[in-house]
Amino acid sequence: MTQNDPGLQPERTLLAWRRTALGLIANGILLLASGHGTSDVRTGLGIVVLVLSLACWAAVSAVYRRTKGAPIHALGHERVLRAAAGLVLVVGLFDLYAVITR
């Protein structure tokens, strides 16, 4: 009886997603700090980015726990990648807005 050994790839993928979420959280904190007391829009964008980033962290962790040990790791699933790319794009647009309106 052979057992599937996915190696360390699932853990590396999880860590990569967490680094992405951590960068997005830092962006949200900076947006929140730049808008505190001066711009309600920036404060709102910072809160939205923080909530989405924390949701990304939680979703990636949940997918990892659900698929741990599976031969095909779901963190590389196309829908997950599209959602993460969309989140990064939205955060980038929020940051661009914050820089332009400064």
PyRosetta script that sets phi, psi and omega in degrees:
from pyrosetta import init, pose_from_sequence

init()
pose = pose_from_sequence("MTQNDPGLQPERTLLAWRRTALGLIANGILLLASGHGTSDVRTGLGIVVLVLSLACWAAVSAVYRRTKGAPIHALGHERVLRAAAGLVLVVGLFDLYAVITR")
pose.set_psi(1, 120.1)
pose.set_omega(1, 179.1)
pose.set_phi(2, -99.7)
pose.set_psi(2, 147.7)
pose.set_omega(2, -179.4)
pose.set_phi(3, -114.8)
pose.set_psi(3, 136.4)
pose.set_omega(3, 177.6)
pose.set_phi(4, -69.7)
pose.set_psi(4, 127.4)
pose.set_omega(4, 177.2)
pose.set_phi(5, -116.6)
pose.set_psi(5, 102.4)
pose.set_omega(5, -178.8)
pose.set_phi(6, -72.9)
pose.set_psi(6, -5.0)
pose.set_omega(6, -179.1)
pose.set_phi(7, 69.8)
pose.set_psi(7, -150.4)
pose.set_omega(7, -177.6)
pose.set_phi(8, -94.7)
pose.set_psi(8, -0.6)
pose.set_omega(8, -176.7)
pose.set_phi(9, -57.3)
pose.set_psi(9, -43.6)
pose.set_omega(9, 178.5)
pose.set_phi(10, -60.5)
pose.set_psi(10, -38.8)
pose.set_omega(10, 179.2)
pose.set_phi(11, -68.4)
pose.set_psi(11, -39.2)
pose.set_omega(11, 178.0)
pose.set_phi(12, -64.3)
pose.set_psi(12, -40.0)
pose.set_omega(12, 179.0)
pose.set_phi(13, -65.0)
pose.set_psi(13, -43.7)
pose.set_omega(13, 177.9)
pose.set_phi(14, -59.6)
pose.set_psi(14, -44.1)
pose.set_omega(14, 179.8)
pose.set_phi(15, -64.7)
pose.set_psi(15, -37.2)
pose.set_omega(15, 177.8)
pose.set_phi(16, -63.9)
pose.set_psi(16, -42.9)
pose.set_omega(16, 178.3)
pose.set_phi(17, -64.9)
pose.set_psi(17, -38.7)
pose.set_omega(17, 179.5)
pose.set_phi(18, -67.6)
pose.set_psi(18, -36.8)
pose.set_omega(18, 175.7)
pose.set_phi(19, -62.9)
pose.set_psi(19, -40.0)
pose.set_omega(19, 177.5)
pose.set_phi(20, -62.3)
pose.set_psi(20, -46.2)
pose.set_omega(20, 179.9)
pose.set_phi(21, -63.8)
pose.set_psi(21, -37.7)
pose.set_omega(21, 179.3)
pose.set_phi(22, -65.3)
pose.set_psi(22, -40.1)
pose.set_omega(22, 175.7)
pose.set_phi(23, -63.4)
pose.set_psi(23, -38.9)
pose.set_omega(23, 178.0)
pose.set_phi(24, -68.2)
pose.set_psi(24, -36.7)
pose.set_omega(24, 177.2)
pose.set_phi(25, -63.8)
pose.set_psi(25, -42.9)
pose.set_omega(25, 177.4)
pose.set_phi(26, -60.8)
pose.set_psi(26, -40.9)
pose.set_omega(26, 176.8)
pose.set_phi(27, -60.5)
pose.set_psi(27, -43.4)
pose.set_omega(27, 179.4)
pose.set_phi(28, -62.8)
pose.set_psi(28, -40.5)
pose.set_omega(28, 179.1)
pose.set_phi(29, -65.1)
pose.set_psi(29, -41.9)
pose.set_omega(29, 179.0)
pose.set_phi(30, -66.0)
pose.set_psi(30, -40.2)
pose.set_omega(30, 176.1)
pose.set_phi(31, -62.4)
pose.set_psi(31, -43.6)
pose.set_omega(31, 180.0)
pose.set_phi(32, -62.6)
pose.set_psi(32, -43.6)
pose.set_omega(32, -179.2)
pose.set_phi(33, -68.4)
pose.set_psi(33, -36.6)
pose.set_omega(33, -178.1)
pose.set_phi(34, -72.3)
pose.set_psi(34, -23.4)
pose.set_omega(34, -178.5)
pose.set_phi(35, -99.7)
pose.set_psi(35, -7.8)
pose.set_omega(35, -176.4)
pose.set_phi(36, -62.3)
pose.set_psi(36, 116.3)
pose.set_omega(36, 176.8)
pose.set_phi(37, 82.4)
pose.set_psi(37, -9.3)
pose.set_omega(37, -177.8)
pose.set_phi(38, -118.8)
pose.set_psi(38, -36.7)
pose.set_omega(38, -174.6)
pose.set_phi(39, -141.2)
pose.set_psi(39, 116.6)
pose.set_omega(39, 177.5)
pose.set_phi(40, -67.3)
pose.set_psi(40, -31.2)
pose.set_omega(40, -180.0)
pose.set_phi(41, -66.1)
pose.set_psi(41, -46.5)
pose.set_omega(41, 178.9)
pose.set_phi(42, -64.1)
pose.set_psi(42, -40.0)
pose.set_omega(42, 177.7)
pose.set_phi(43, -61.6)
pose.set_psi(43, -44.5)
pose.set_omega(43, 177.8)
pose.set_phi(44, -62.9)
pose.set_psi(44, -42.6)
pose.set_omega(44, 178.5)
pose.set_phi(45, -64.3)
pose.set_psi(45, -39.2)
pose.set_omega(45, 177.9)
pose.set_phi(46, -61.8)
pose.set_psi(46, -41.9)
pose.set_omega(46, 178.4)
pose.set_phi(47, -65.1)
pose.set_psi(47, -43.6)
pose.set_omega(47, 179.3)
pose.set_phi(48, -61.6)
pose.set_psi(48, -45.0)
pose.set_omega(48, -179.8)
pose.set_phi(49, -63.6)
pose.set_psi(49, -42.3)
pose.set_omega(49, 178.2)
pose.set_phi(50, -61.0)
pose.set_psi(50, -45.5)
pose.set_omega(50, -179.4)
pose.set_phi(51, -63.6)
pose.set_psi(51, -45.2)
pose.set_omega(51, 179.5)
pose.set_phi(52, -65.1)
pose.set_psi(52, -37.9)
pose.set_omega(52, 179.5)
pose.set_phi(53, -66.8)
pose.set_psi(53, -43.0)
pose.set_omega(53, 177.8)
pose.set_phi(54, -66.6)
pose.set_psi(54, -35.2)
pose.set_omega(54, 175.8)
pose.set_phi(55, -65.6)
pose.set_psi(55, -38.6)
pose.set_omega(55, 177.0)
pose.set_phi(56, -62.2)
pose.set_psi(56, -45.2)
pose.set_omega(56, 178.5)
pose.set_phi(57, -59.1)
pose.set_psi(57, -47.8)
pose.set_omega(57, -178.3)
pose.set_phi(58, -65.8)
pose.set_psi(58, -41.3)
pose.set_omega(58, -178.7)
pose.set_phi(59, -65.6)
pose.set_psi(59, -42.3)
pose.set_omega(59, 179.7)
pose.set_phi(60, -64.6)
pose.set_psi(60, -41.9)
pose.set_omega(60, 178.4)
pose.set_phi(61, -63.5)
pose.set_psi(61, -40.9)
pose.set_omega(61, 179.7)
pose.set_phi(62, -65.9)
pose.set_psi(62, -42.4)
pose.set_omega(62, 178.9)
pose.set_phi(63, -64.5)
pose.set_psi(63, -40.5)
pose.set_omega(63, 179.2)
pose.set_phi(64, -62.1)
pose.set_psi(64, -47.3)
pose.set_omega(64, 179.9)
pose.set_phi(65, -62.8)
pose.set_psi(65, -37.5)
pose.set_omega(65, -177.9)
pose.set_phi(66, -70.3)
pose.set_psi(66, -31.7)
pose.set_omega(66, -174.2)
pose.set_phi(67, -107.6)
pose.set_psi(67, 6.0)
pose.set_omega(67, -177.4)
pose.set_phi(68, -56.8)
pose.set_psi(68, 126.1)
pose.set_omega(68, 178.8)
pose.set_phi(69, 88.6)
pose.set_psi(69, -6.4)
pose.set_omega(69, 178.3)
pose.set_phi(70, -73.8)
pose.set_psi(70, 148.8)
pose.set_omega(70, -178.4)
pose.set_phi(71, -65.2)
pose.set_psi(71, -32.3)
pose.set_omega(71, 177.6)
pose.set_phi(72, -113.3)
pose.set_psi(72, 122.7)
pose.set_omega(72, -174.8)
pose.set_phi(73, -86.2)
pose.set_psi(73, 126.9)
pose.set_omega(73, -173.1)
pose.set_phi(74, -76.0)
pose.set_psi(74, -10.8)
pose.set_omega(74, -180.0)
pose.set_phi(75, -66.7)
pose.set_psi(75, -19.6)
pose.set_omega(75, 177.7)
pose.set_phi(76, -94.1)
pose.set_psi(76, 9.6)
pose.set_omega(76, -178.7)
pose.set_phi(77, -62.0)
pose.set_psi(77, 143.5)
pose.set_omega(77, -174.0)
pose.set_phi(78, -58.8)
pose.set_psi(78, -41.2)
pose.set_omega(78, 179.9)
pose.set_phi(79, -65.3)
pose.set_psi(79, -38.7)
pose.set_omega(79, 178.8)
pose.set_phi(80, -64.8)
pose.set_psi(80, -42.2)
pose.set_omega(80, 179.4)
pose.set_phi(81, -65.0)
pose.set_psi(81, -40.6)
pose.set_omega(81, 178.3)
pose.set_phi(82, -64.6)
pose.set_psi(82, -41.4)
pose.set_omega(82, 179.2)
pose.set_phi(83, -63.9)
pose.set_psi(83, -41.9)
pose.set_omega(83, 179.3)
pose.set_phi(84, -66.7)
pose.set_psi(84, -41.8)
pose.set_omega(84, 178.3)
pose.set_phi(85, -63.0)
pose.set_psi(85, -40.3)
pose.set_omega(85, 177.0)
pose.set_phi(86, -63.4)
pose.set_psi(86, -40.9)
pose.set_omega(86, 178.8)
pose.set_phi(87, -63.2)
pose.set_psi(87, -44.5)
pose.set_omega(87, 179.0)
pose.set_phi(88, -63.3)
pose.set_psi(88, -39.8)
pose.set_omega(88, 178.3)
pose.set_phi(89, -63.2)
pose.set_psi(89, -44.5)
pose.set_omega(89, -179.8)
pose.set_phi(90, -63.1)
pose.set_psi(90, -43.8)
pose.set_omega(90, 179.2)
pose.set_phi(91, -63.8)
pose.set_psi(91, -40.0)
pose.set_omega(91, 176.8)
pose.set_phi(92, -61.2)
pose.set_psi(92, -40.1)
pose.set_omega(92, 177.5)
pose.set_phi(93, -66.5)
pose.set_psi(93, -40.1)
pose.set_omega(93, 176.1)
pose.set_phi(94, -60.5)
pose.set_psi(94, -43.9)
pose.set_omega(94, 179.4)
pose.set_phi(95, -64.1)
pose.set_psi(95, -41.4)
pose.set_omega(95, 178.0)
pose.set_phi(96, -60.5)
pose.set_psi(96, -42.3)
pose.set_omega(96, 176.6)
pose.set_phi(97, -60.0)
pose.set_psi(97, -43.8)
pose.set_omega(97, -177.9)
pose.set_phi(98, -64.8)
pose.set_psi(98, -36.8)
pose.set_omega(98, -179.9)
pose.set_phi(99, -72.2)
pose.set_psi(99, -42.7)
pose.set_omega(99, -177.4)
pose.set_phi(100, -66.9)
pose.set_psi(100, -38.7)
pose.set_omega(100, -175.3)
pose.set_phi(101, -88.3)
pose.set_psi(101, 3.9)
pose.set_omega(101, -177.1)
pose.set_phi(102, -64.8)
pose.dump_pdb("model.pdb")
